[in-house]
Amino acid sequence: MKKIIDISMEIHEKMIVYPGNPRPKLKYYSKIPKDKTNEMLISLGSHTGTHVDSQKHIHVNGSSTIQLPLESLYGDCKVLDLTKSGSEISAKDLKKFDISKGDIILIKTENSLKQYDSFRKNFAHISYDAAKYIVKKEVKTLGIDYLSIKRFHADDEVHEILIDNLTLFEGLYLKKVKPGKYLFVGLPLKISCDGAPTRAILITK
């Protein structure tokens, strides 16, 4: 029997956010018993928790999230175990795996072995040569298990080469996911924006 695995971070007011980003706020504007229904106002940044980036994130006139190709949000996926590769994933680390044109690749790093209660500046990320290698392999979609794929406060060259060439998901929760092949579904909110919160799942083969 196929199993569905939720790889999204729960959005709540005390969740971790990237430094400088707003914390989510959830507030009732209609509440039982005073009102007939419970309804909430939700305020959150476009890069809260599990999210997708778009070119508008790094380019003034870049394309927005609703212009991402739908085929990049769904399909066969490979989860790569890089939990023993340290805080920076290099091209050398990635060359150990079978990565092909059109793949959806999710990178499970040492982030998944650590806590998600408070932000860690030394989170695992990918290097520029790893980003170039992924683009060279013509991967269509890439995801990582923390709020950013580049080193904390690094220049945007990693972001730029990836976002300009593929669909990028950040903030995936891969803690309980075993490496292997899955069916990936990552559907961002349909908002014309620089990024959008996403409910992402894996379905076992």
C-alpha positions as CSV (number, residue, x, y, z in Angstrom):
1,M,0.0,0.0,0.0
2,K,1.3,3.4,-0.9
3,K,2.1,5.8,1.9
4,I,1.8,9.6,1.9
5,I,4.4,11.5,3.9
6,D,3.9,15.1,4.8
7,I,7.2,17.0,4.3
8,S,5.9,20.4,5.1
9,M,6.7,22.5,8.2
10,E,3.7,23.4,10.4
11,I,3.0,27.1,10.3
12,H,2.5,28.6,13.7
13,E,3.4,31.7,15.6
14,K,6.4,30.2,17.4
15,M,8.0,28.4,14.4
16,I,11.5,29.3,13.2
17,V,11.9,32.0,10.6
18,Y,14.9,33.3,8.8
19,P,16.4,36.3,10.7
20,G,14.8,39.5,9.5
21,N,11.6,37.7,8.2
22,P,8.3,38.3,9.9
23,R,6.8,35.8,12.3
24,P,3.5,34.3,11.3
25,K,0.4,35.7,13.1
26,L,-2.9,34.0,13.4
27,K,-5.7,36.0,14.9
28,Y,-9.5,35.4,15.1
29,Y,-11.7,38.1,13.5
30,S,-14.7,35.9,14.1
31,K,-15.0,33.5,17.0
32,I,-17.6,31.3,18.6
33,P,-19.6,31.8,20.8
34,K,-19.6,35.6,20.2
35,D,-19.9,35.0,16.5
36,K,-21.5,32.2,14.5
37,T,-18.3,31.0,13.0
38,N,-14.6,30.7,13.7
39,E,-12.5,32.6,11.1
40,M,-8.9,33.8,11.3
41,L,-6.7,36.5,9.8
42,I,-3.4,34.9,8.7
43,S,-0.3,37.0,8.3
44,L,3.0,35.5,7.1
45,G,6.0,36.2,4.9
46,S,6.2,34.7,1.5
47,H,9.2,32.6,2.5
48,T,7.7,31.1,5.7
49,G,8.4,27.5,6.5
50,T,8.2,25.2,3.5
51,H,8.1,27.4,0.4
52,V,9.0,27.8,-3.2
53,D,11.1,30.6,-4.6
54,S,10.6,32.4,-7.9
55,Q,12.8,34.6,-10.0
56,K,11.0,37.6,-8.6
57,H,12.8,36.8,-5.3
58,I,16.2,37.9,-6.8
59,H,15.3,39.9,-9.9
60,V,13.3,43.2,-10.1
61,N,11.5,42.0,-13.3
62,G,11.7,38.3,-12.6
63,S,8.8,35.9,-13.1
64,S,6.5,35.2,-10.1
65,T,5.4,32.0,-8.4
66,I,2.3,31.6,-10.5
67,Q,4.5,31.4,-13.6
68,L,6.4,28.3,-12.4
69,P,5.9,25.4,-14.7
70,L,3.3,23.0,-13.2
71,E,5.3,20.0,-14.3
72,S,8.1,21.1,-11.9
73,L,5.7,20.8,-8.9
74,Y,4.9,17.2,-9.4
75,G,6.7,14.0,-10.5
76,D,9.1,11.2,-9.7
77,C,11.6,12.2,-7.1
78,K,14.9,11.1,-5.5
79,V,15.7,11.9,-1.9
80,L,19.5,11.9,-1.5
81,D,21.1,11.1,1.9
82,L,23.8,13.7,2.5
83,T,23.5,13.7,6.3
84,K,27.2,12.8,6.7
85,S,28.5,15.4,4.3
86,G,28.8,18.2,6.9
87,S,27.5,21.7,6.7
88,E,28.4,22.3,3.1
89,I,27.3,20.1,0.2
90,S,29.8,20.1,-2.7
91,A,29.6,18.9,-6.2
92,K,31.9,16.0,-5.2
93,D,29.2,14.9,-2.7
94,L,26.5,15.0,-5.3
95,K,28.6,13.1,-7.9
96,K,28.2,10.0,-5.8
97,F,24.5,9.8,-6.8
98,D,22.6,9.1,-10.0
99,I,21.3,12.5,-11.0
100,S,19.7,12.8,-14.5
101,K,18.1,15.4,-16.7
102,G,14.5,16.3,-15.6
103,D,14.9,14.8,-12.1
104,I,13.3,16.2,-8.9
105,I,16.0,16.1,-6.3
106,L,15.5,16.5,-2.6
107,I,18.6,16.9,-0.5
108,K,18.5,15.5,3.1
109,T,21.4,17.0,5.1
110,E,22.5,17.0,8.7
111,N,19.8,19.6,9.2
112,S,17.3,16.7,9.4
113,L,19.2,15.2,12.3
114,K,19.1,18.4,14.3
115,Q,16.3,20.5,16.0
116,Y,13.9,22.9,14.3
117,D,12.9,24.8,17.4
118,S,15.3,27.7,17.0
119,F,17.2,29.1,14.0
120,R,20.8,27.8,13.5
121,K,23.2,30.0,11.5
122,N,25.4,27.0,10.8
123,F,22.7,25.1,8.9
124,A,23.8,22.8,6.1
125,H,23.7,24.3,2.6
126,I,25.0,23.7,-0.9
127,S,28.2,25.3,-2.4
128,Y,28.4,27.2,-5.6
129,D,30.1,24.3,-7.4
130,A,27.3,22.0,-6.3
131,A,24.7,24.5,-7.6
132,K,26.5,24.6,-11.0
133,Y,26.7,20.8,-11.1
134,I,22.9,20.5,-10.4
135,V,22.2,23.0,-13.2
136,K,24.6,21.2,-15.6
137,K,22.7,18.0,-14.9
138,E,19.5,19.8,-15.9
139,V,17.6,19.0,-12.8
140,K,14.1,20.4,-13.0
141,T,13.3,20.8,-9.3
142,L,15.5,21.0,-6.2
143,G,14.6,21.0,-2.5
144,I,16.5,21.2,0.7
145,D,15.7,20.7,4.4
146,Y,16.2,24.2,5.8
147,L,14.9,27.7,5.2
148,S,17.7,28.6,2.7
149,I,19.8,26.6,0.3
150,K,22.8,29.0,0.5
151,R,25.2,29.6,3.4
152,F,23.9,32.1,6.0
153,H,24.3,35.7,4.8
154,A,26.3,34.5,1.8
155,D,26.2,36.3,-1.6
156,D,23.2,35.4,-3.8
157,E,25.2,33.5,-6.5
158,V,23.9,30.1,-5.4
159,H,20.4,31.4,-5.3
160,E,20.7,33.1,-8.7
161,I,22.1,30.1,-10.7
162,L,19.5,27.8,-9.2
163,I,16.4,30.0,-9.4
164,D,17.2,31.0,-13.0
165,N,17.4,27.4,-14.1
166,L,15.0,25.3,-12.0
167,T,12.2,25.3,-9.4
168,L,13.6,25.6,-5.9
169,F,11.9,24.5,-2.7
170,E,13.3,25.3,0.7
171,G,12.2,24.4,4.3
172,L,11.3,20.8,3.5
173,Y,10.9,18.6,6.6
174,L,12.7,15.4,5.7
175,K,13.5,14.3,9.3
176,K,11.6,11.0,9.0
177,V,12.1,10.4,5.3
178,K,14.3,7.6,4.1
179,P,16.5,8.1,1.0
180,G,15.1,6.6,-2.1
181,K,12.5,7.2,-4.9
182,Y,9.1,8.7,-4.3
183,L,6.4,10.7,-6.1
184,F,6.7,14.4,-5.1
185,V,3.9,16.9,-4.9
186,G,4.6,20.4,-3.9
187,L,1.7,22.9,-4.5
188,P,2.4,26.5,-3.6
189,L,-0.4,28.9,-2.9
190,K,-1.6,30.5,-6.2
191,I,-0.2,34.0,-5.4
192,S,1.7,36.2,-7.8
193,C,4.7,36.8,-5.5
194,D,8.4,36.3,-5.0
195,G,7.8,33.1,-3.1
196,A,4.9,31.1,-1.7
197,P,4.2,28.8,1.3
198,T,3.7,25.2,0.1
199,R,2.1,22.0,1.2
200,A,4.6,19.3,0.1
201,I,4.2,15.6,0.2
202,L,6.0,12.4,-0.9
203,I,4.1,9.3,-2.0
204,T,5.9,6.0,-1.7
205,K,6.4,3.9,-4.9
